């Protein structure tokens, strides 16, 4: 059963989700900008760490094959 069918079966009316961050004050806008900046930094860190780990794996394989 889907969530919609279960809500109809048990006569549940879910509340509408409101926007958590309103942009009506400078403080709220700055908070949103801070969160976006954190996510973009995390995204960039994931991009840079993937090639490093791939190089590390290649080096590890080279060491294993040279020891045999």
C-alpha positions in Angstrom: 0.0 0.0 0.0 1.1 3.5 -0.7 1.2 6.2 1.9 -1.8 7.9 0.2 -3.8 4.7 0.5 -2.9 4.2 4.1 -3.9 7.8 4.9 -7.3 7.3 3.2 -7.8 4.0 5.0 -7.1 5.4 8.5 -8.7 8.8 7.7 -5.5 10.7 8.3 -5.0 14.1 6.8 -1.3 14.9 6.7 -0.2 18.5 7.5 1.3 20.5 4.7 5.0 21.0 5.0 6.0 24.7 5.3 9.2 26.2 4.1 11.6 25.9 7.0 13.6 29.0 6.1 11.7 32.1 5.2 13.7 34.7 3.3 12.0 37.8 4.8 15.0 38.8 7.0 18.7 39.3 6.3 19.5 36.8 9.2 17.5 34.1 7.5 19.1 34.7 4.1 22.5 34.6 5.7 21.7 31.3 7.3 20.6 29.8 4.0 23.8 31.1 2.3 25.8 29.5 5.1 24.1 26.1 4.6 24.6 26.3 0.9 28.3 27.1 1.4 28.7 24.1 3.7 27.1 21.8 1.1 29.2 23.1 -1.7 32.4 22.7 0.4 31.4 19.1 1.2 30.8 18.5 -2.5 34.2 19.8 -3.5 35.9 17.7 -0.8 34.2 14.6 -2.2 35.5 15.5 -5.7 39.1 15.9 -4.6 39.2 12.8 -2.4 38.0 10.4 -5.0 41.1 10.7 -7.3 43.4 10.4 -4.3 41.8 7.2 -3.1 41.9 5.8 -6.7 45.6 6.6 -6.8 46.1 5.0 -3.5 44.3 1.9 -4.7 46.4 1.7 -7.8 49.6 2.1 -5.7 48.4 -0.7 -3.3 47.7 -3.0 -6.3 51.2 -2.3 -7.7 52.8 -3.1 -4.3 50.8 -6.4 -4.1 51.7 -7.5 -7.6 55.4 -6.6 -7.2 55.7 -8.7 -4.1 54.5 -11.9 -5.8 
